[in-house]
């Protein structure tokens, strides 16, 4: 049976698509699933860096599409989980080099080899967004508790509804509970009310995310990372488990002090 | 008057004047005719007077110098001749021995090279079927591919591929060789996982015993 194809997109850039893709891919691998993640951001590839696999890349998705090598040959095996494979984007090419049909074909071919295929979409709502969401069985929309990001998420949901009716679920990223309490940040309920789609995770702001990305060791691998643990919960929900939403904890004064010292 | 009072021969060192007959007067007038015929051809050149045991007086030498100066030539060296002539020449600051010619290293051309003065940023690539010389950096995410050698006056952090058509003798040199991946012919070497800060040092990478090795450049001597 073919695996499920999940595209991570957001409309707005910088809200955490690649972080989400990297963490969910690793979380699924942690749960024992066979995972292939595809970096669809041709020309601005990042997923390989975040996974710490940059220096293992030999072939990329454009090479596969152009028939220079087989899909299996271009897949980069993760150094931690042998069941996690990355299909890197081409860095020296651009999004015009692949079509919706190309991505559809490659993603479904990958789905034959894995339980889950994660596609990291480029920002925006143009060609890159369209080919990244085309093959998806499920679209995860990442947003950030800021009016502009929510507006863009709304736009993306509208586009998806207008084209393929692909089911979509929402991830709210980088919530800061103390700001929400002081009414300085949109709270999750307000965002879900506006967007009217299923919420699958609320990821707290976590300084470990940045350090983890810079080290190529996503936070999900760190049991002390609050955000990492939420990504693990999201993966379990995607897997069909009924995982209750854990309440967001405000960091204590000590934790805040400790965090700022790190 | 004998036309063959002297020979004049152009050499890389200068114009060699070879007087053939004894009378200096005849030599000078023959020389003057030759120089007039040549027009401005020899202008600005230097002359090597090559004697074969003939002796010259101070006046003879001055006459020659004056004649040469008229034609904008310099009496640069006096070779041969007896002790007195040699001594005289040295007095006038004329050399009596040619500088030992330095043997030219044989420079066999290795083919053509592309010279580029530009830093390659992420996503940019450079390809040339022969050698590449780059003045600038290769940032992470940039790619340089050459059929031959790659020489970088700068920092290499991206992907470099030398000998891309299969030349296993190709080398990659850089002032700071710290690539995410290095390829020579069909071999691939990747950066160590632990990114340590290391001192910047010029290195050359090549294939040795079937593996890619990088050797630091060290000043000789």
HADDOCK unambig.tbl for C-alpha pairs under 7 A between the chains (distance, minus, plus):
assign (segid A and resid 43 and name CA) (segid B and resid 123 and name CA) 6.11 0.50 0.50
assign (segid A and resid 55 and name CA) (segid B and resid 180 and name CA) 4.92 0.50 0.50
assign (segid A and resid 55 and name CA) (segid B and resid 181 and name CA) 5.64 0.50 0.50
assign (segid A and resid 55 and name CA) (segid B and resid 190 and name CA) 5.70 0.50 0.50
assign (segid A and resid 55 and name CA) (segid B and resid 191 and name CA) 6.40 0.50 0.50
assign (segid A and resid 56 and name CA) (segid B and resid 190 and name CA) 6.73 0.50 0.50
assign (segid A and resid 91 and name CA) (segid B and resid 123 and name CA) 4.75 0.50 0.50
assign (segid A and resid 91 and name CA) (segid B and resid 141 and name CA) 6.52 0.50 0.50
assign (segid A and resid 92 and name CA) (segid B and resid 123 and name CA) 4.14 0.50 0.50
assign (segid A and resid 92 and name CA) (segid B and resid 124 and name CA) 5.59 0.50 0.50
assign (segid A and resid 92 and name CA) (segid B and resid 125 and name CA) 6.36 0.50 0.50
